[in-house]
């Protein structure tokens, strides 16, 4: 078994992956989750699906993954949205949190082991702010806000490769409406404004800054140093840079061993924008009739460190790949469940259905999806050629392969692994009617099978007909 390698943004190179766990069995993974002020868009899900692939591959390789994904339910956007809709912050964010969880399920994303809310992590946040004040990495402004003193952290800029002089002072960290010593300093605790949600603190009522939320939640649930922290490239600066500064100043330990970042998504070659009419949420695409597994495949198919140009034509092509996988799987399962075949046909070695070494090596190489997809499609083409000569033993290996593929890619191809008896009976009768050229009866039987949620696929001359479960339709609620 080869070594796993990931590109680490901090060291700016591909590194061999070694978990902190001395037994080499557990991996801690923190991923920045959604800010729940609206429905998540496909740019968000490009990152979330990459992180899901990362976790799936680690688990495929035998690691137990402790996965924490936070939910940011208090910030300027959530507060503004709640005020606009005249709702409490809790009610407003609960709606979009639930929508996000539904979207995760739709895209077959694994649920994080822990999904903490920022508003439920206030005690941990206050503890971390106190520690930074005690060590003089933070200070209290006249209005009761607390700021991080960036100049005191000598390694600031190590992740983003930015220098304090010149190009940080005018960046996003400088837009807070609160008093601070230096332009690069960022807020840890914001003094309360009238009418906004707030919590008690030693410095007066207020609310946490965005960056301190993630540091507190990550260390609370995974410890002071974690194996992998992942997110989109837009979070490298200032968010992840600030997480490092806060966390390492407080603990004196490295915060993260491997930083992985997904590159941005473009739509038709341009940045996604509502004004350009190229802004899509997942639910927008479902409402247009696109299969969520085609959406997932399209988001996965380009290496996470390359820009993904998302187009509707590309989404149709992704749908064709899903259909190719579907068709191969259902031919295999139909032959296994319906035909009276011998255990083994011929003298060749049995097909065990294992994920091949070429596929595994591609993912070991920093999740190289281009190589994985190429080898996967070659394998499917080969399976289609040899399926007619497979006995039951080989067909069971074929089912195993698709289940392994689902485990890695989450494409829901092999979710159904049996055919109901009534469908098998009807398919047999359909085949007999076709042999007898009783096309009226075969048409009636075909419609009955389709009414039961299955499609009939006629084989080439001399080959049996097979069935395929109709992929579910999606009731999009907004």
N, C-alpha and C positions, 0 to 999 in steps of 0.2 A: 504494500500500500504506500503510495507516494505521499509526500508532505503537502499540507495545505498552505497556500500562499495568498496573502491579501496585500493590496496597496494601502499603506498607512499614510494618511495625509500629513501627520505630524513629522514623520521622518522623510516624507516625499519619496518613498521607494517601496517596492514590493518586498515584503518580509515573510519569512516562514512563521506560521502561526503556532504559538505555544501558549496554552492556557495557564492561568495563574494556579489553578488547582494542582497541587503536587501529584495527585493521582492521575491527572490527565483525563478526568472524566466529566468535569463540569465546566460550563462556559457561562459567564455573566454577560448579558447583552442589554444595553440601554438604548432605546430609540426615542427620538423626540416625536411625540404624538401631535394630534391636531389642536389648533386653537378653535374652540367650538362656537364660532359666531355665524357660521353659514355651512352649507353643504361642502364637503371636500371636493376639489376639482381633480382632473386627471393628472395634473402636474404633481399634486400632493401624492396621488396614488402611485405615480411612477416610483417615488421614493419608498412608500410603504410596501409595495409589492417586491421591490429589490430587497428590503429588509426581511420580508417573509421568505424569500428564496434563500437568503443567508442563513436564517434560522433552520429552514428545512434541510439544507445541505449539512449543517453542523450536526443535526439530529440523525441524518442519514449516516454520517460517519461515526455514530455511536455516542456523541456527547449528550449529556443532559443539559439543556439550555434554560437558565433562569432569565426570563425575558421580562423586562419592565418597559412599558410604554406609557408616558405621562399623558394627561389631558390638561391643557391650559384652559381653565374656565374662568379666569379673572385676568383681564388686561384691558387696555383702552378700547379695543374692538368689541369685546363681549359686553363691557359696560355701556358703550354707546348703543349697541344693538338692543340691549334690554330696555334702555331708556326710550329708544325710538318706538319700540313695540309695547311700551308701558307694562312691562313684565318684571318680576323679580329676576335678579341675576341667576338664581338657582333654576327657576322655571325656564328661562330663556336658554341657558346652556344645556340643561337636561334634554331638551328637544333635539338639539344638534349633536349632542353626545350619543343619544340613541340612534339618530340617523347615521352617524359614523359607524357605530357598531353593526348596524344593518348592512351598510355598504361593505364593511370588512367581510361579513358573512357571504354576501353576494359574490365577492371576488375570491372566496375560498381562502381567506387569510387566516392563519392560525391565531387564536386568541392569546394575547400576552398573559403570562402567569399573574402579573399584577398590573393594574391600570389606574394608578393613583390620580386623584384630582388635586389641582393646586390648592383649592379652597379647603380641602381636608388635610392639608400638609402645613398649615400655618405654624403649629408648634415647632416642627423641624426647621422651618425657615427662620423663625425667630432665634432659635438656638444657634444656627449658623451665622446669622448677622451679629449676634452678641460676641461670638468667638472672633469674628473679623474686627470688631471694634476693640476688643481686648488686646488684640495683636497689632492694633494701629494700622491695619490695612483698610479701615473704613472710618468715616467720621460722620457726625450728625450736623446737618445744616440748621440754620436758624428756624426754619419752618417745621422741623421735626423729621424731615426726610433723611435717609441714611445713604451715603455714597461710598463706592469702592474707590480707593486711592490708587489709580492705575500705575502711576510713576513709581510706587513702592515695590511693585512686582517686576523684578528685573527681566523675567522671561516673557513678559507680555508681547504678543505678536509672533510667538514661535509657531503656532498652528497656521495662521493666515499669511505668515511671512511679511507682515506689515511692520513698519517702524513707527515709533511714537511721533517722531518729528515729521510734521508736514501732513501725512496722509491719514492719520487717525483723528486729528482734532476736528475735521469737518465731516466725519462720518456719522452714521446713524446714531451712534451713542451720544451725539451732541444735541439731540432734538428734544430732550426732556425739558419740561417747563419749570424745573426746580433749580434752586441755587446750588452751585458746586464750585470746588476750588479750581479745577482744571477742566478744559473742554473734553478731554478723553475719559474723565471719571464717569462711571455709570451708576444708576440708582439701584440700591438694594431694597429699600423700603420707601414708599411714596407717602408723604403726608396726606391725610384725607382731604378731599374736596367736598364741598357741600353737596349733598344728594347722592354721593357715590358710596358703594359698599365699602366698609372698612372694618378693621379688627383692632383690638387693643394691643398695644406694645409698650415697652418701657420708654419709647420716644413719642408717645401719643398715638392717637388713632391713625390708621393708614392701611396700606395694602402692599403686597410684595411686588418687586420688580420681576420682569419676565425671566431674567437670567438666573437669579437666585432660586427660583422655583425648581428648575431642573437639577441644579447641584444638590439641593436638599432632598429631593425625591430620589435621585439616583443613589446617593450615599445612604439614605435611610433604608432602602430596600436591597441594595447590592454591595454595600461596603464602601470603604474609602478609595479603593482602586478597583476598577472594573476591566474586564477583558476587552470588550468592544463597545464603542459608542458610535452609532450610525445616524445619518440624517442626510438631508439634501445639501448641495454645495452652497446654497444661499445662507445656510446656518453657520458656515465656517467662521465668518466674521459679521457681526460681533458676538453672536450668541455662544458658539462653542469656545471661542477665544476667552470670553468672559467666564464661562463655566470653569475652564482650566484655572484662571487667575483666582477665582473665589475658592475653589475646592483645594487647590494645592497650597494656597496661603493658609487655609484653615487647618490642614492636616500635615503639611510638610511632606506629603507622599505624592507620587505620580497619580494623577486622577484616572487616566485611561491608558491602556497598553496599545490598542489599535483603534485609530480613527478611520472610519469608512464613510465616504460621501458620494452620493449619486449626483450625476450631472443633470442639468436642467432639461426640461422638455419644451420643445417648440411645436407649434401647430401650423402646418403648411409653411414651415421655414421661418415663422415669426414668433415672437414672444406672445403668449396667450393674453388676450385683452378683450374685455366685453365690448369696447368701442370698435374693435376690429371684427367682431362677430365670430371670433374663433375660440371663444371661451366655453369649455365643456365641463360640467360636473359628470360624475358617473351616471347619475340619474337622467341627465340630458341624453346620453348615448343609449341608455336602456329604453328611453321613450321613443327613440328613433328605430328601435327594433334590433339593436346589435346584441349578440350573445355576450354575456359577461365574461365567458371563458376566452372569447376572441379578444376582448379588451385586455384581459389579464395577459394573454400570450403576447399581444402587441407591446405591452409595457415591459414584459420580461425579455423580449427577443433581442434587444440591443444591449450591449454591455453597459453596466451601470455607470462606468466612467466615461462613456461617450454620450454626446447629446442625442436625444431621441426626437426625430422629426415625426410627429404624430399626424397622420392624415386619414381621412375616411376611406380612401383607396387602400391605404395600408391596413386599415382595420378589416376591410373585406378580404384582403390576402391572408390576414391572420385567421379569419373565419374559415378559409379554405384549408389551412393547416389543421385546425380543429376538426373539420370534417374528415380529413384524411386519417387522422388518428382515430376518430370515432368509427369510421368505416372498417378500418383494419381490426379494431378491437371487437366490433360486433360480428364480423365474419368469424373471428376466432371463437367467440362465446357461443354463437349460434351453432357452429359445427360441433362444439363440445357438448352442448346441451340437447341438441335435436337429433344429430346423426348417430347411428349405431356403428361407431368406428372401433377398430381394435386399439389396444393400448399403444402399440408402436407399429409404425409402417416403415419398412426398410431396415437397414442395418446401421444407419448413422447413429452417432451419439445423441442422446436425448437433449433437447433444448431446455435448459434449466430456468430461463427467464430472468437471469441476473442482469442488473444494469451493467453494461459492458465497460471494460477498462478505458476505452476511448472517451466514453461519456463522462465517467468519473474523473478522468484526468483533466478534462476541460473545466470542470467546476473547481477542481483543486487549484487551477491556475487563475486565481483571483476572480472566480465565478465567470469564466469565459463562455458566455452564452452563444456567441457566434459559432465556436467550435462544437458546443453541445448540440445546437440545433442542426448543424450540418450532419453530424454523426447520427443523430436521432432520425432524421428523415431518410438517410441511407438505410438505416436499420428497418424502418417501416416499409420501404420499397422492397427490401429483401424478404421480410415477413409475408408481404402480399404475394410474392412469387412462390414461396414454399408452403403457404397455408394449405393448398389442395392436397399436398402429400403428407400432412401432419396427422399422426394418430393422437389419441386422447392424452397421452403423456406429454407430448410436445405442446398440445393446445393448452394444457394446464400451465405449462411454462410461459406460454404467450400471455395468458391472463395475469400471471405473476409479474411479467415485465411491465404491463400497463399499470398495474397497481403500484409498482415501484416508481414508475414515471409520475403517477399522480402524487405519490408521497414527496417527490422532489419538486415538481412544478405546480402542483395544486390545480390541475386542469380539469378534474372531475370527469375524466374519461371513463374510468372503471368503477364508478360509484355503485352502479347496478351490476351484480355479478351472477344473476340467475334470471331465467325466463319462466314466467308463470306457466303452469300446466295447460291452461286453456289457450294461451297463445301458441304454445308448442303444438297442441292438437290441431288448432286452426291452420297453422303453417303447414303441417303434414297434409291436411285436407286440401289446402291451396295448391300444393305441389302436385298432388294426384289429379286435381281438376285440370291443371295446366297440361299434364301429360296426356290426359284424355281429351284435350282441346275443348273442354267445357268452359269456355271463357266467361259465360254469364255467371256460372257458379264461382269461378276464381275471382271475378271482380267483386262479387258480394262478400266473399271471404276476405279479400284484401281490405275492403272498406271496414269490415268488422274488426280486423286486426288494428287498423289505423285508429278506429274509434276507441280501442283499448289503450292507446298511447304508444303504438309501435308502428314502424315503417317496414314494409317488405322490400327487400332488394333481390331482384332476380339474378341468378348466376349466369355465367356464360353457358353456351350450349353444352349439356352433359354435366353441368355443375348444379348443386342444389341451391334453392332460394334460402336467404337468411333474413333475420329481422334485426331491427335496430330501435332502441328506445328513443322516442322523440325527446329532444332536449327541452327542458321546461321553459315556459314563457314567464315573463317577468311583469308583475303588476307594480308599476312605478307610482309610488305615493309621494306627494310633495306637500 
